[in-house]
Amino acid sequence: MEGKVPGTAAHRGCPQDGTVASTEISRRQRCHNQVMDRTGPSARTPAPLGTRGRLTILAQLAVPARVAAAIAGAVVAAGALAVAEGPGRATTYAGSSTAGAALTLSAGVGLIAAGLVISLSRRPGRTGDLALLAGFCWFAPVWMAWQDGPPLVPGAAMVAAGFTFPLIVHLVLTCSTGRADSKPARLLAAVVYAEALLAAVALALFRNPYFDPGCLANCNVNIFLIHSLPSLARTVQIGDRWFTAAAAATLTVVCAARLVRASAPARQRLLPVHVPAIGFAAAVIARAAALQQTTVEDPFNPSLFTIFAIGSAAVILLAAGLISGVARARAERRAVARIAASLEEAPAPGTLQSALAAALRDPALQIAYWLPSTQRYADATGQAVPEPPAGPGRMVTRLTRSGRTIAVISHSGAVPRIEAQIGPAIRLGVENERLQAELLAQLEELRASRARIVETADTERRGLERNLHDGAQQRLLALSYDIRLACAAARAHGDTPAETALAQATADVQGVLGELRDLAHGIYPAVLAEAGIGPALATLADTAPLPVEILRVEDRRYPAPVEAAAYFAVVEALGDTARRGADHAAVTVGQEGGRLVVTIQHNGTGGAASMVAAADRIGALGGSLFSRDTTCRAEIPCGS
């Protein structure tokens, strides 16, 4: 072929993998002709944005869009005032008086401002959008009076006015968590939206303002009208009015139930929004009842204006409550952030829980740490606790690190998404405290294990002492009695050698009995179990290798492990005192602040022994043993 480059194949065209209608070239086969290759999809051509990329762009545009919407809301509010001062002077509440204008402007602008503030918060959710939309719709009844303007404006305002109540209802139901948190709340929001939509469509298509006996603000313009059905339109208006009143009553019940069920911290967060919502619902119900008595909603009617003023004031307070909620959430986030700076390098157990509870104003906040070694939850001190359950007004948030659970936080339901408020430093603090709790739990298990070992050893000691007393000692006594009988018989028969031998055997048996009694008493003195620490120490003083003075011992009983620890501490201390050449020792035993304090003082010389056995026994009970110079002091927890 003319112009063919050696070593290349003839051009086969661009391979088509799709149908005839397809314009996409297969990406697995690329044309060898560079010119043709440039006409198809290039490897250097940016790929279409994925779902995550589109969501990122939308998130970046969300705040500017909401700010623009707020600015548009300000324009709508200014235009509504202009309409109220002109054609709406006799047909709107805003035009009827200065108070009406102030209430209308404050309520609508308040909702728009609340929506903007919420939108600029860290996690706005849909609450900010609802507040913005409700603020726009609040001015719709005023724009309906602009009959000299474009016909689309009063027509659209008529449709938008019907959505003011559903938007406020939805706003109240989602203010605490960003979404309706219960099935009844979601059902209420869905029903009021559906009814408002049906009513708006029916009135837009079949209401002729000229034939509406209740018409006042817009009596000649409906750009959406396709067929005039005055009776149907009137029926829809009355049904919509009473349905709205019923929905307002339901909203009152829902708000009251939330306030009753909520915990104290949650109630403090709900009050600024739910109390005004109840007032707004009451105004809606009162309006429906008032319009039942009159045909036209006359803004100069004192009763109707009072109801409007109450509803507007409630909306103003509701908007203020929403803004205060955002301010409170920001203050809580700052307080949580300050925790990281206030935590010491080795904070006391429970410091983090106390700091979070104070920052979030939730005294009932609880942190349970997961201990993987024992597969259970524990508090900051290592004590086992059950997993905190979710309950009325309470939420449970699970904190994870590298895909594994480190802690569970039980907190007020009015503080949603608490994990978003906990920064990396706090998470590290939680992990450190979890490790500390795990270490304390292991130490507690070690102490419990030592206590079990000591208890088992004491049980064996008591059993051995009892066996020696009831077994070997009794047999030796019987043997001594038999030897005495044999010695008497030998004396009676004049067998002097036998008598001498038997007398020596009797003396040996008595010596063995004495040694056996001392051994049994040293293993575990029976007087300690039967009479307590006082008599046991008195008996010990009589047999001690040096003079011992019992200065003070309270005449009362303590738990058996405590008495045993105190007794054997004195035994070991007296043995060490004798080895150090002391010729006198004094013992004091008394209770001080829930602890049994045992003090041994002497005049010995040289360094004190470690007294390992006594230290282990006392440490197993959570006590301590100090030995310095001529004083030994033991402190053993004994309760009150």
matplotlib code that plots the C-alpha trace (Angstrom):
import matplotlib.pyplot as plt

x = [0.0, 1.3, 2.7, 2.7, 5.2, 7.2, 6.4, 2.9, -0.4, -3.2, -5.7, -8.6, -10.7, -11.9, -13.3, -16.9, -18.0, -21.4, -24.6, -25.1, -26.4, -23.3, -20.7, -18.3, -15.1, -13.9, -11.2, -9.6, -8.6, -6.9, -6.4, -2.7, -3.2, -2.3, -4.4, -7.4, -6.5, -6.8, -10.3, -11.4, -11.3, -7.8, -6.0, -5.2, -8.8, -10.1, -12.6, -16.1, -16.6, -17.6, -20.4, -18.0, -16.5, -20.0, -21.0, -17.8, -18.6, -22.1, -20.9, -18.6, -21.4, -23.9, -22.8, -22.6, -26.0, -27.5, -25.9, -27.3, -30.7, -30.5, -29.7, -32.7, -34.8, -33.8, -34.9, -38.2, -38.7, -38.0, -40.4, -43.1, -42.8, -43.2, -46.3, -47.7, -47.3, -48.9, -51.6, -51.6, -52.3, -55.9, -55.6, -52.6, -51.6, -48.2, -50.1, -52.7, -50.4, -46.8, -47.0, -48.3, -45.4, -42.8, -44.2, -44.3, -40.8, -39.3, -40.8, -39.8, -36.4, -35.9, -36.5, -34.2, -31.5, -31.9, -31.6, -28.4, -26.8, -27.7, -26.3, -23.0, -22.7, -20.4, -23.1, -26.2, -28.3, -31.7, -32.8, -31.2, -32.9, -36.2, -35.8, -34.9, -37.9, -40.2, -38.9, -39.7, -43.1, -43.9, -44.0, -46.2, -49.5, -48.2, -47.1, -50.5, -51.8, -49.6, -52.3, -50.8, -47.7, -46.9, -49.8, -47.3, -46.2, -49.6, -50.3, -47.1, -47.5, -50.9, -49.3, -46.3, -48.5, -50.0, -46.5, -45.6, -47.2, -45.8, -42.3, -42.5, -43.8, -41.0, -38.5, -39.7, -39.6, -36.0, -34.5, -32.8, -31.1, -31.5, -34.2, -37.5, -36.3, -39.5, -42.1, -45.0, -42.9, -42.0, -45.6, -46.8, -44.4, -45.3, -49.0, -48.9, -46.8, -49.1, -52.2, -50.6, -49.6, -53.1, -54.8, -52.3, -52.9, -56.7, -56.8, -54.4, -56.4, -60.0, -60.2, -61.4, -60.6, -63.5, -66.1, -64.3, -66.5, -63.5, -61.2, -59.5, -55.9, -56.1, -59.6, -58.9, -55.6, -55.0, -52.6, -52.9, -56.7, -57.9, -61.6, -63.6, -65.2, -66.2, -67.9, -64.9, -62.5, -64.5, -64.6, -60.9, -60.3, -62.4, -60.9, -57.4, -58.1, -59.4, -56.8, -54.1, -55.7, -55.7, -52.1, -51.3, -52.9, -50.9, -47.7, -48.6, -48.9, -45.6, -43.7, -45.2, -44.4, -40.8, -40.4, -41.9, -39.7, -36.5, -33.8, -33.0, -30.1, -32.2, -35.2, -33.0, -32.2, -35.7, -37.5, -36.4, -37.9, -40.8, -42.4, -42.7, -43.9, -46.7, -47.6, -47.6, -49.8, -52.2, -52.4, -53.1, -56.0, -57.4, -57.3, -59.2, -61.9, -62.1, -62.4, -65.3, -67.2, -66.3, -66.1, -63.2, -59.9, -59.9, -56.5, -58.3, -60.4, -59.0, -59.4, -57.7, -54.9, -54.3, -54.1, -51.7, -49.6, -49.4, -48.4, -45.8, -44.3, -44.1, -42.3, -39.9, -39.1, -38.8, -36.2, -34.3, -34.4, -32.9, -30.1, -29.4, -29.2, -26.5, -24.7, -24.9, -23.6, -20.6, -19.9, -20.0, -17.6, -15.2, -15.6, -14.9, -11.9, -10.5, -10.6, -7.5, -5.5, -6.7, -6.0, -2.7, -0.2, -1.5, -5.0, -6.9, -9.3, -12.7, -11.3, -12.3, -15.9, -16.2, -14.8, -17.1, -20.2, -19.4, -18.7, -22.0, -23.9, -25.0, -24.4, -25.6, -23.0, -21.2, -18.2, -17.8, -14.4, -14.2, -11.6, -10.7, -8.7, -11.7, -14.4, -16.3, -16.9, -15.4, -15.4, -12.4, -11.3, -11.4, -14.6, -16.8, -20.0, -22.7, -22.9, -24.9, -28.3, -30.2, -33.3, -35.8, -33.9, -30.6, -28.3, -25.4, -22.4, -19.7, -16.2, -13.9, -10.2, -8.8, -12.1, -12.2, -14.4, -12.6, -15.5, -19.2, -20.6, -24.1, -25.3, -28.3, -30.3, -30.3, -26.5, -26.5, -23.4, -21.2, -18.4, -18.2, -17.4, -14.6, -11.4, -8.3, -6.8, -9.9, -10.0, -6.4, -7.4, -10.2, -7.8, -5.3, -7.9, -9.1, -5.6, -5.5, -8.8, -7.5, -4.4, -6.5, -8.8, -5.7, -4.4, -7.8, -7.8, -4.3, -5.4, -8.4, -6.2, -3.8, -6.8, -8.1, -4.7, -4.5, -8.0, -7.2, -4.0, -5.9, -8.6, -5.8, -4.2, -7.4, -8.0, -4.5, -4.8, -8.1, -6.7, -3.7, -5.9, -8.6, -6.3, -2.6, -3.0, -5.8, -4.0, -0.9, -3.0, -4.5, -1.0, 0.2, -2.6, -1.8, 1.9, 0.9, -1.2, 1.7, 4.0, 1.6, 1.4, 5.2, 5.5, 2.9, 5.0, 8.2, 9.7, 11.9, 13.6, 10.3, 8.9, 11.9, 11.5, 7.8, 8.2, 10.7, 8.3, 5.6, 7.8, 8.7, 5.1, 4.3, 7.1, 5.8, 2.3, 3.6, 5.5, 2.4, 0.3, 2.8, 2.9, -0.9, -1.1, 1.4, -0.3, -3.6, -4.6, -8.0, -8.5, -8.3, -11.2, -13.2, -12.5, -11.0, -7.9, -7.7, -7.6, -5.4, -2.8, -3.0, -2.2, 0.6, 2.1, 2.3, 4.3, 6.4, 10.2, 10.4, 8.1, 5.2, 2.8, -0.6, -1.3, -4.8, -7.1, -10.7, -13.1, -14.9, -14.7, -13.5, -13.8, -11.8, -9.3, -8.7, -8.1, -5.8, -3.7, -3.4, -2.4, 0.2, 1.6, 2.2, 3.7, 6.1, 7.0, 7.7, 9.9, 11.9, 12.0, 13.5, 16.2, 17.2, 17.9, 15.0, 14.0, 10.6, 7.7, 4.4, 1.4, -1.5, -4.6, -7.4, -9.7, -9.0, -11.3, -12.4, -9.0, -7.6, -4.3, -1.8, 1.4, 4.3, 7.1, 10.3, 13.8, 15.7, 18.7, 19.7, 17.7, 14.1, 13.3, 11.0, 8.2, 7.2, 4.5, 2.7, 3.0, 1.5, -1.3, -2.1, -1.7, -4.2, -6.8, -5.8, -3.8, -0.3, 2.6, 5.4, 8.5, 11.0, 13.6, 11.8, 8.2, 6.1, 2.7, 0.0, -3.2, -5.9, -9.3, -12.0, -15.1, -17.0]
y = [0.0, 3.4, 5.3, 2.3, 2.3, -0.9, -3.2, -1.8, -3.5, -2.0, 0.1, -1.9, 1.0, 1.5, -1.7, -1.4, -3.3, -1.7, -1.7, 0.5, 3.3, 3.0, 5.7, 4.4, 2.7, -0.4, 0.5, -2.9, -2.4, 0.7, 1.7, 1.5, 4.7, 7.6, 10.0, 7.7, 7.0, 10.7, 10.8, 8.1, 8.1, 9.1, 7.6, 11.2, 12.3, 12.7, 10.0, 11.0, 12.0, 9.2, 9.3, 10.3, 13.1, 14.5, 14.3, 16.2, 19.0, 19.2, 19.4, 22.2, 24.1, 23.5, 26.3, 29.0, 27.9, 28.3, 31.7, 32.7, 31.4, 33.4, 36.5, 35.8, 35.4, 38.8, 40.1, 38.2, 39.7, 43.3, 42.7, 41.4, 44.6, 46.7, 44.7, 45.0, 48.8, 48.9, 46.6, 44.5, 47.3, 46.2, 42.5, 41.3, 41.2, 42.8, 45.8, 46.1, 47.7, 48.3, 45.5, 43.2, 44.2, 43.7, 40.3, 39.1, 40.3, 39.0, 35.6, 35.1, 36.6, 34.6, 31.4, 32.3, 33.4, 30.1, 28.2, 30.1, 29.6, 25.9, 25.6, 27.1, 24.6, 21.6, 19.1, 21.0, 18.1, 19.0, 21.2, 24.3, 23.8, 23.3, 26.5, 28.4, 27.0, 27.8, 31.4, 31.8, 30.3, 32.5, 35.5, 33.8, 35.2, 38.7, 38.1, 36.8, 40.4, 41.6, 41.4, 44.1, 42.1, 39.1, 36.6, 33.9, 35.5, 35.4, 32.0, 30.6, 32.3, 30.7, 27.2, 28.0, 29.3, 25.8, 24.4, 26.7, 24.5, 21.2, 22.7, 24.0, 20.6, 18.8, 21.4, 20.8, 17.0, 17.0, 19.8, 17.5, 14.9, 16.2, 13.6, 12.4, 9.9, 7.9, 6.2, 8.4, 11.5, 10.3, 9.4, 12.8, 14.6, 12.4, 12.9, 16.7, 16.9, 14.7, 16.5, 19.9, 18.8, 17.4, 20.6, 22.8, 20.9, 20.9, 24.6, 25.5, 23.6, 24.2, 27.3, 30.4, 33.3, 35.3, 32.7, 32.1, 33.7, 33.6, 35.5, 38.7, 39.0, 37.4, 37.5, 37.6, 35.8, 32.1, 31.3, 27.5, 27.4, 24.8, 24.4, 26.3, 24.1, 26.5, 23.8, 21.5, 24.3, 25.3, 21.7, 21.4, 24.6, 23.6, 20.1, 21.4, 23.9, 21.2, 18.6, 21.2, 21.8, 18.0, 17.8, 20.7, 18.9, 15.8, 17.9, 19.1, 15.6, 14.5, 17.5, 17.0, 13.3, 14.1, 16.5, 14.0, 11.1, 13.1, 13.1, 16.4, 17.4, 16.4, 18.3, 21.5, 21.2, 20.5, 23.2, 26.2, 24.6, 22.4, 25.0, 27.6, 24.7, 23.9, 27.7, 27.7, 24.6, 26.2, 29.3, 27.1, 25.3, 28.7, 30.1, 27.1, 27.6, 31.3, 31.0, 28.6, 31.6, 34.0, 33.7, 36.0, 36.1, 39.9, 41.0, 43.9, 41.4, 41.7, 38.0, 36.9, 39.4, 38.2, 34.6, 35.8, 37.6, 34.6, 32.3, 34.8, 35.2, 31.4, 31.2, 33.9, 32.0, 28.8, 30.4, 31.8, 28.3, 26.8, 29.4, 28.9, 25.1, 25.7, 28.1, 25.5, 22.8, 24.9, 25.7, 22.0, 21.2, 23.8, 22.4, 18.9, 20.2, 21.8, 18.4, 17.3, 20.3, 19.8, 16.1, 15.3, 12.8, 10.3, 11.4, 9.8, 7.0, 8.5, 12.0, 11.7, 10.7, 13.5, 16.0, 14.8, 14.9, 18.5, 19.6, 18.1, 19.0, 15.4, 14.2, 10.7, 10.2, 6.9, 5.4, 1.6, 0.4, -2.9, -5.3, -7.8, -10.0, -10.8, -10.1, -7.7, -4.0, -2.2, 1.3, 3.6, 1.8, -1.6, -2.8, -4.9, -3.1, -4.2, -2.8, 0.5, 0.0, 2.6, 3.8, 6.6, 9.8, 8.0, 7.0, 4.7, 5.6, 3.0, 4.3, 2.2, 2.3, 0.4, -1.5, -2.6, -1.4, 0.6, 2.1, 2.6, 6.0, 6.3, 9.9, 12.0, 11.6, 15.4, 15.1, 13.2, 12.3, 12.6, 10.8, 13.9, 16.1, 13.9, 14.7, 12.6, 13.8, 12.7, 9.4, 8.8, 9.8, 7.2, 4.6, 5.4, 5.3, 1.9, 0.6, 1.9, 0.3, -3.0, -2.7, -1.9, -4.9, -7.1, -5.8, -6.4, -9.9, -10.5, -9.2, -11.4, -14.3, -13.6, -13.4, -16.8, -18.3, -17.0, -18.1, -21.6, -21.7, -20.7, -23.3, -25.9, -24.6, -24.9, -28.3, -29.4, -28.0, -29.8, -33.1, -32.8, -32.0, -34.6, -37.3, -37.6, -35.7, -37.8, -41.0, -39.8, -39.1, -42.6, -44.0, -42.1, -43.5, -47.0, -46.5, -45.2, -48.4, -50.6, -48.7, -49.2, -52.9, -53.2, -51.4, -53.8, -56.9, -55.4, -55.2, -52.2, -52.1, -52.2, -49.5, -47.2, -47.8, -47.1, -44.0, -42.7, -43.5, -41.6, -38.5, -38.8, -39.0, -35.9, -34.1, -35.0, -33.9, -30.5, -30.1, -31.2, -28.6, -25.9, -27.0, -27.0, -23.6, -22.2, -23.6, -21.8, -21.1, -22.3, -19.4, -17.0, -18.6, -19.0, -15.9, -13.3, -11.2, -10.0, -13.4, -14.8, -12.1, -12.6, -16.2, -15.4, -13.0, -15.8, -18.0, -15.3, -15.5, -12.0, -10.0, -8.6, -5.9, -5.6, -1.9, -1.8, -4.2, -3.4, -6.0, -6.8, -9.2, -8.6, -10.7, -13.9, -13.0, -9.6, -11.2, -13.9, -11.2, -9.1, -12.1, -13.5, -10.1, -9.8, -13.3, -12.6, -9.2, -10.6, -13.3, -10.6, -8.5, -11.5, -12.0, -8.4, -8.7, -6.8, -7.5, -5.9, -5.4, -3.5, -4.3, -1.9, -2.9, -0.5, 0.7, 3.9, 5.0, 1.6, 0.0, -2.2, -0.7, -3.0, -1.4, -3.3, -1.3, -2.7, -1.8, -4.1, -3.2, -3.8, -3.7, -4.9, -8.0, -7.9, -10.0, -11.3, -13.7, -11.1, -8.6, -11.0, -11.9, -8.2, -7.2, -9.8, -7.9, -4.5, -3.4, -2.3, -3.2, -0.8, -1.7, 0.9, 1.0, -0.1, 0.1, -2.1, -0.9, -2.9, -1.4, -3.8, -2.8, -4.1, -2.1, 0.2]
z = [0.0, -0.9, 2.0, 4.2, 6.9, 7.0, 10.0, 10.6, 9.9, 7.8, 9.8, 10.9, 12.2, 15.7, 17.2, 18.3, 21.4, 21.8, 19.7, 16.7, 18.9, 21.2, 20.8, 23.4, 22.1, 23.9, 26.5, 26.2, 22.6, 21.5, 17.9, 16.7, 14.7, 17.0, 15.1, 15.4, 19.0, 19.8, 18.4, 20.9, 24.7, 25.8, 28.7, 29.7, 29.6, 33.1, 34.0, 34.9, 38.5, 40.8, 43.4, 46.1, 44.0, 43.2, 46.8, 47.8, 45.3, 46.5, 50.1, 49.2, 47.4, 50.2, 52.5, 49.7, 48.5, 51.9, 52.4, 49.1, 50.1, 53.3, 51.3, 49.1, 52.2, 53.3, 49.9, 50.2, 53.6, 52.4, 49.4, 51.8, 53.8, 50.6, 49.6, 53.1, 53.0, 49.5, 48.2, 51.4, 53.9, 54.3, 53.6, 55.6, 59.3, 58.3, 56.8, 59.5, 62.0, 63.0, 65.5, 62.8, 60.5, 63.3, 64.2, 60.6, 59.9, 63.2, 62.8, 59.2, 59.5, 62.7, 60.9, 58.1, 60.5, 62.4, 59.2, 58.2, 61.7, 61.6, 58.1, 59.1, 62.0, 61.8, 60.9, 59.7, 58.5, 57.1, 60.0, 58.6, 55.2, 56.9, 58.8, 55.6, 53.7, 56.6, 56.7, 53.0, 53.3, 56.3, 54.0, 51.4, 52.8, 52.4, 48.8, 48.0, 48.3, 45.4, 42.9, 40.7, 40.2, 38.0, 38.3, 39.1, 42.3, 44.2, 42.7, 43.9, 47.3, 47.6, 47.1, 49.4, 52.2, 52.8, 53.5, 56.4, 59.0, 57.7, 57.6, 61.1, 62.3, 60.6, 62.0, 65.5, 65.2, 63.8, 65.9, 68.5, 66.3, 62.7, 61.9, 63.3, 65.9, 66.3, 64.1, 65.3, 64.6, 61.1, 60.5, 61.6, 59.3, 56.3, 56.9, 57.2, 54.1, 52.1, 53.2, 52.5, 49.0, 48.2, 49.5, 47.6, 44.3, 44.7, 45.5, 42.8, 40.1, 41.2, 43.4, 41.6, 44.0, 42.5, 43.8, 47.2, 50.0, 52.3, 49.9, 51.1, 49.9, 46.5, 44.9, 41.2, 40.4, 40.2, 37.3, 38.0, 37.7, 35.2, 36.2, 38.8, 41.4, 44.3, 46.4, 46.2, 46.9, 50.0, 51.2, 50.8, 52.7, 55.7, 55.7, 55.5, 58.3, 60.7, 59.7, 60.5, 63.9, 64.5, 63.4, 65.7, 68.6, 67.8, 67.7, 71.2, 72.4, 70.8, 72.3, 75.7, 75.6, 74.7, 77.5, 80.0, 78.9, 78.5, 81.1, 82.8, 80.4, 77.3, 78.7, 79.0, 75.3, 74.2, 76.2, 74.1, 71.0, 72.2, 74.5, 71.6, 69.3, 71.7, 71.8, 68.0, 67.8, 70.2, 68.0, 65.0, 66.8, 68.0, 64.5, 63.1, 65.8, 65.2, 61.4, 62.0, 63.4, 60.6, 56.9, 56.1, 58.0, 58.7, 60.0, 61.8, 63.9, 67.4, 68.2, 64.9, 65.4, 68.9, 67.7, 64.9, 67.5, 69.8, 66.8, 65.6, 69.1, 69.4, 66.0, 67.1, 70.3, 68.4, 66.1, 69.1, 70.6, 67.5, 67.5, 71.2, 70.5, 68.0, 70.4, 73.1, 70.8, 69.9, 73.5, 74.3, 71.5, 72.8, 76.2, 74.9, 73.0, 76.2, 77.9, 75.8, 77.1, 80.7, 81.0, 82.8, 81.6, 84.1, 85.1, 87.9, 86.9, 85.9, 85.1, 81.4, 82.3, 84.7, 82.2, 79.4, 81.8, 82.8, 79.2, 77.9, 81.0, 81.4, 85.0, 84.1, 81.3, 81.7, 79.9, 79.9, 78.6, 76.7, 78.0, 75.3, 77.6, 79.8, 77.2, 79.5, 80.2, 83.1, 84.5, 84.8, 88.1, 86.4, 88.2, 86.0, 84.8, 82.4, 78.9, 79.2, 77.5, 75.5, 77.3, 77.2, 76.5, 76.5, 73.6, 73.4, 71.2, 70.5, 70.0, 67.8, 67.0, 64.0, 63.7, 67.3, 70.1, 72.8, 74.8, 74.9, 76.0, 77.5, 77.1, 76.8, 73.6, 73.2, 72.3, 69.0, 67.1, 70.1, 68.3, 66.0, 68.9, 70.3, 68.5, 68.1, 71.4, 73.3, 71.5, 72.5, 76.1, 76.0, 74.7, 77.5, 80.2, 78.7, 79.1, 82.6, 83.4, 82.0, 84.2, 87.3, 86.5, 86.2, 89.5, 91.1, 89.7, 91.1, 94.5, 94.4, 93.4, 96.3, 98.7, 97.4, 97.9, 101.5, 102.2, 100.9, 103.0, 106.1, 105.5, 105.2, 108.3, 110.3, 108.9, 109.8, 113.3, 113.8, 112.5, 114.9, 117.8, 117.1, 115.6, 116.6, 119.8, 121.1, 120.1, 122.0, 125.0, 124.8, 124.4, 127.4, 129.5, 128.4, 129.3, 132.7, 133.3, 132.2, 134.5, 137.4, 136.7, 136.5, 139.9, 141.4, 140.2, 141.4, 137.8, 138.4, 135.0, 133.2, 135.5, 134.8, 131.0, 131.1, 133.2, 130.6, 127.8, 129.6, 129.9, 126.2, 125.2, 127.3, 125.6, 122.2, 123.2, 124.3, 121.0, 119.1, 120.9, 120.1, 116.5, 116.2, 117.9, 115.5, 112.4, 113.3, 116.9, 117.8, 120.2, 117.2, 115.4, 118.6, 120.7, 118.3, 118.0, 121.6, 123.4, 120.6, 121.2, 125.0, 124.5, 122.1, 124.6, 127.2, 124.9, 123.1, 123.2, 124.9, 127.2, 125.2, 126.5, 124.9, 125.2, 123.6, 121.8, 121.1, 122.4, 119.1, 116.3, 112.8, 109.6, 109.9, 107.1, 108.8, 112.2, 110.7, 108.9, 112.0, 114.2, 111.9, 111.3, 115.1, 115.2, 112.4, 113.8, 117.3, 115.7, 113.9, 117.2, 119.1, 116.4, 116.6, 120.4, 121.8, 125.4, 125.2, 122.7, 122.9, 120.7, 119.9, 117.8, 116.9, 114.2, 112.3, 109.4, 108.2, 108.7, 111.5, 112.5, 114.2, 115.7, 117.2, 118.9, 120.4, 121.4, 119.1, 116.9, 113.3, 110.1, 109.9, 108.1, 105.0, 106.6, 103.2, 104.4, 106.5, 103.6, 101.1, 103.5, 104.2, 100.6, 99.5, 101.6, 100.1, 103.1, 103.7, 106.0, 107.0, 109.0, 110.0, 112.8, 116.0, 114.7, 112.5, 111.4, 109.5, 108.1, 107.0, 105.5, 107.8, 106.8, 109.1]

ax = plt.figure().add_subplot(projection="3d")
ax.plot(x, y, z, "-o")
ax.set_aspect("equal")
plt.show()
